[in-house]
């Protein structure tokens, strides 16, 4: 099945916070200025702060819901959009991480659209 992406807006704030606090991400790194640590389960306070700051829909980053068959599988955030080398952060719901490769499909699509001029880079 095809993976699609739906652009996040401030109207998604509650859903983003709920998704991030309901799932664990054991292999994700949350760097902060001057530190580097693995944070598999971001707390509600930390998540709400990032959402309130507009991290998922601002000039420097844009979030998208990763969808398949109309169902949200997770999210992807393009970060550093003002830079020449933007990054992306993909987080799939625990129940949607499968051996069928949903994260691989999403990663490949994000890599293609992030590294070439496209509407994805417009915020």
C-alpha positions as CSV (number, residue, x, y, z in Angstrom):
1,X,0.0,0.0,0.0
2,X,1.1,3.5,-0.7
3,X,2.5,5.8,2.0
4,X,1.2,9.4,1.9
5,X,1.8,12.5,4.0
6,X,-0.6,15.1,5.3
7,X,0.9,18.4,6.4
8,X,0.4,19.3,10.1
9,X,-1.1,22.6,11.2
10,X,-1.6,24.1,14.7
11,X,-5.0,22.4,14.7
12,X,-3.1,19.1,15.1
13,X,-1.5,20.2,18.4
14,X,-3.6,17.9,20.6
15,X,-3.1,14.9,18.3
16,X,0.7,15.4,18.0
17,X,1.0,15.6,21.8
18,X,-1.2,12.5,22.3
19,X,0.8,10.5,19.7
20,X,4.2,11.4,21.1
21,X,3.3,10.7,24.7
22,X,1.4,7.4,23.9
23,X,4.4,5.8,22.1
24,X,8.0,4.9,23.0
25,X,10.8,5.7,20.6
26,X,13.8,3.7,22.0
27,X,16.2,4.6,19.1
28,X,15.6,8.3,18.8
29,X,17.9,10.9,20.0
30,X,16.7,14.3,21.3
31,X,19.6,16.6,21.2
32,X,19.5,19.8,23.2
33,X,22.1,22.6,23.2
34,X,25.2,21.2,24.8
35,X,23.8,17.7,25.4
36,X,23.2,14.4,23.6
37,X,20.9,11.8,25.2
38,X,18.5,9.1,24.2
39,X,14.9,9.9,25.2
40,X,12.7,6.9,24.4
41,X,9.5,8.3,26.0
42,X,9.3,12.1,26.0
43,X,7.3,13.3,28.9
44,X,4.1,15.2,28.6
45,X,5.7,18.5,29.7
46,X,8.5,18.2,27.2
47,X,6.1,17.3,24.4
48,X,3.6,20.1,25.2
49,X,6.5,22.6,25.3
50,X,7.6,21.6,21.7
51,X,4.0,21.7,20.5
52,X,3.4,25.1,22.1
53,X,6.6,26.5,20.5
54,X,5.2,25.5,17.1
55,X,8.1,23.0,16.4
56,X,5.9,21.0,14.0
57,X,4.7,24.0,11.8
58,X,7.2,26.8,11.8
59,X,9.7,28.5,9.5
60,X,12.5,26.0,10.3
61,X,10.5,22.8,10.6
62,X,7.3,21.2,9.2
63,X,5.6,18.1,10.4
64,X,3.5,15.6,8.4
65,X,1.3,12.7,9.4
66,X,2.5,9.5,7.7
67,X,-0.6,7.8,6.4
68,X,-1.4,4.5,4.7
69,X,-4.9,3.7,3.5
70,X,-6.2,6.8,5.3
71,X,-4.8,5.7,8.7
72,X,-2.2,7.6,10.6
73,X,0.9,5.5,11.0
74,X,3.0,8.1,12.7
75,X,4.7,11.4,11.9
76,X,7.7,12.8,10.1
77,X,9.2,16.2,10.8
78,X,11.5,18.0,8.4
79,X,13.9,20.1,10.4
80,X,16.4,22.7,9.4
81,X,14.5,23.8,6.4
82,X,16.4,27.1,6.3
83,X,19.7,25.2,6.1
84,X,21.3,23.6,3.1
85,X,21.1,20.2,4.8
86,X,17.7,19.6,6.3
87,X,17.2,16.6,8.6
88,X,14.1,14.5,9.1
89,X,12.7,12.7,12.2
90,X,10.4,9.8,11.5
91,X,8.3,8.3,14.4
92,X,5.9,5.5,13.8
93,X,3.3,4.3,16.3
94,X,4.5,1.2,18.1
95,X,1.6,-0.8,16.7
96,X,2.6,0.2,13.1
97,X,6.3,-0.7,13.2
98,X,6.3,-3.8,11.1
99,X,8.7,-6.0,9.2
100,X,6.9,-4.9,6.0
101,X,9.0,-1.8,6.2
102,X,6.7,1.2,6.8
103,X,9.6,3.2,8.2
104,X,11.8,2.3,5.3
105,X,9.1,3.4,2.8
106,X,8.6,6.6,4.7
107,X,12.3,7.3,5.0
108,X,13.0,6.7,1.3
109,X,10.1,9.0,0.3
110,X,11.2,11.8,2.7
111,X,14.8,11.5,1.6
112,X,13.8,11.9,-2.0
113,X,11.6,14.9,-1.4
114,X,13.9,16.6,1.1
115,X,17.0,16.5,-1.0
116,X,15.4,17.9,-4.2
117,X,13.6,21.2,-4.8
118,X,9.9,20.5,-4.1
119,X,6.8,21.9,-2.4
120,X,7.8,19.9,0.8
121,X,10.6,22.5,1.5
122,X,8.1,25.3,1.4
123,X,6.7,26.2,4.9
